[in-house]
Amino acid sequence: MANILKCRTCGIVGGEKHFPKNKLDKMLSDYCSGQCFECKSKYNKRYVEKNRDAIKNQRHQYQIDNREMLSKKKRLKYIKDREIILLQKKKYYKENRERVLERWYNYRTNKKNKIKLKARDLLKYAVQTGKIKRTQKCTNCLQNKTVEAHHENYNEPYNVVWLCLSCHSRLHAKQKVVQNDRARTSRANRKMSC
């Protein structure tokens, strides 16, 4: 028989299905929190509004501290659901073909990307003609894997480092963190100077 519970906030009476389970007490499956779904939802929204910055900083710090673990989880999830993800991508492309092509065209014609694309095209041509030889080993981890070129400076299209996919993505992730930290500190400095 279902327990009859009373909300401690609004006083509504109902069964267990009207009350969220208390996550802290997983062992007691019949124990519910003292608030109904509606009151608990309102409380959570107020809490998030009051502590938005603290929550954001906490999540950011968690991601920094657990980057490797999160990356591994994401990779394993992708491997597990690869076929489903590929089907979803195909479906999205079919339904939004014009939008995808427009985005691709905008990327190709954007002034910021022109130097990057020109450097890639020049390097690709140099590799195809034999001017530059693609190495078989990653220069970072020294493993025999499929390698790709990393440009430190797009104004020097033939000056590249050959990295495997995992090292290359790790390098860009580190660069992104550094860029985000720089942007965050510059925003904070601007706020202080005003």
For each residue, the residues with C-beta under 8 A, 3 or more apart:
1:
2: 15 16 17
3: 15 16 30 32
4: 13 14 15
5: 13 14 15 16 18 19 32 34
6: 11 12 13
7: 10 11 12 13 14 19 34 35 36 39
8: 34 35
9: 34 35 36 39 43
10: 7 36 38 39
11: 6 7
12: 6 7 18 36
13: 4 5 6 7
14: 4 5 7 17 18 19 36
15: 2 3 4 5 18 19
16: 2 3 5 19 30 32
17: 2 14
18: 5 12 14 15 36 37
19: 5 7 14 15 16 32 33 34 35 36 37
20: 32 33 35 37 40
21: 26 29 31 32 33
22: 25 31 32 33
23: 26
24:
25: 22 28 31
26: 21 23 29
27:
28: 25 31
29: 21 26
30: 3 16
31: 21 22 25 28
32: 3 5 16 19 20 21 22
33: 19 20 21 22 40
34: 5 7 8 9 19
35: 7 8 9 19 20 39 40 43
36: 7 9 10 12 14 18 19 39 40
37: 18 19 20 40 41
38: 10 41 42
39: 7 9 10 35 36 42 43
40: 20 33 35 36 37 43 44
41: 37 38 44 45
42: 38 39 45 46
43: 9 35 39 40 46 47
44: 40 41 47 48
45: 41 42 48 49
46: 42 43 49 50
47: 43 44 50 51
48: 44 45 51 52 55
49: 45 46 52
50: 46 47
51: 47 48 54 55
52: 48 49 55 56
53: 56 57
54: 51 57 58
55: 48 51 52 58 59
56: 52 53 59 60
57: 53 54 60 61
58: 54 55 61 62
59: 55 56 62 63
60: 56 57 63 64
61: 57 58 64 65
62: 58 59 65 66
63: 59 60 66 67 70
64: 60 61 67 177
65: 61 62
66: 62 63 69 70
67: 63 64 70 71 173
68: 71 72
69: 66 72 73
70: 63 66 67 73 74
71: 67 68 74 75 173
72: 68 69 75 76
73: 69 70 76 77
74: 70 71 77 78
75: 71 72 78 79
76: 72 73 79 80
77: 73 74 80 81
78: 74 75 81 82 85
79: 75 76 82
80: 76 77
81: 77 78 84 85
82: 78 79 85 86
83: 86 87
84: 81 87 88
85: 78 81 82 88 89
86: 82 83 89 90
87: 83 84 90 91
88: 84 85 91 92
89: 85 86 92 93
90: 86 87 93 94
91: 87 88 94 95
92: 88 89 95 96 100
93: 89 90 96 97 100
94: 90 91 97
95: 91 92
96: 92 93 99 100
97: 93 94 100 101
98: 101 102
99: 96 102 103
100: 92 93 96 97 103 104
101: 97 98 104 105
102: 98 99 105 106
103: 99 100 106 107
104: 100 101 107 108
105: 101 102 108 109
106: 102 103 109 110
107: 103 104 110 113
108: 104 105 113 117
109: 105 106 114
110: 106 107 113 114
111: 114
112: 115 116
113: 107 108 110 116 117
114: 109 110 111 117 118
115: 112 118 119 154 155
116: 112 113 119 120 151 154
117: 108 113 114 120 121
118: 114 115 121 122 154 157
119: 115 116 122 123 151 154 155 156 157
120: 116 117 123 124 149 151 157
121: 117 118 124 125
122: 118 119 125 126 157 158
123: 119 120 126 127 132 149 151 157 158 160
124: 120 121 127 128
125: 121 122 128 129
126: 122 123 129 131 132 157 158
127: 123 124 130 131 132 133 134
128: 124 125
129: 125 126
130: 127 133
131: 126 127 158
132: 123 126 127 158 160
133: 127 130
134: 127 147 149 162
135: 139 147 162
136: 144 147
137: 142 143 144 145 147 162
138: 141 142 143 145 147 162 163 164 167
139: 135 142 161 162 163
140: 161 163 164 167 171
141: 138 164 166 167
142: 137 138 139
143: 137 138 164
144: 136 137
145: 137 138 164 165
146: 164 165
147: 134 135 136 137 138 162 163 164
148: 162 163 164 165 168
149: 120 123 134 160 161 162 163
150: 160 161 162 163 168 171
151: 116 119 120 123 154 156 157 159 160
152: 156 159 161
153: 156 159
154: 115 116 118 119 151 157
155: 115 119
156: 119 151 152 153 159
157: 118 119 120 122 123 126 151 154 160
158: 122 123 126 131 132
159: 151 152 153 156
160: 123 132 149 150 151 157
161: 139 140 149 150 152
162: 134 135 137 138 139 147 148 149 150
163: 138 139 140 147 148 149 150 167 168 171
164: 138 140 141 143 145 146 147 148 167 168
165: 145 146 148 168 169
166: 141 169 170
167: 138 140 141 163 164 170 171
168: 148 150 163 164 165 171 172
169: 165 166 172 173
170: 166 167 173 174
171: 140 150 163 167 168 174 175
172: 168 169 175 176
173: 67 71 169 170 176 177
174: 170 171 177 178
175: 171 172 178 179
176: 172 173 179 180
177: 64 173 174 180 181
178: 174 175 181 182
179: 175 176 182 183
180: 176 177 183 184
181: 177 178 184 185
182: 178 179 185 186
183: 179 180 186 187
184: 180 181 187 188
185: 181 182 188 189
186: 182 183 189 190
187: 183 184 190 191
188: 184 185 191 192
189: 185 186 192 193
190: 186 187 193 194
191: 187 188 194
192: 188 189
193: 189 190
194: 190 191
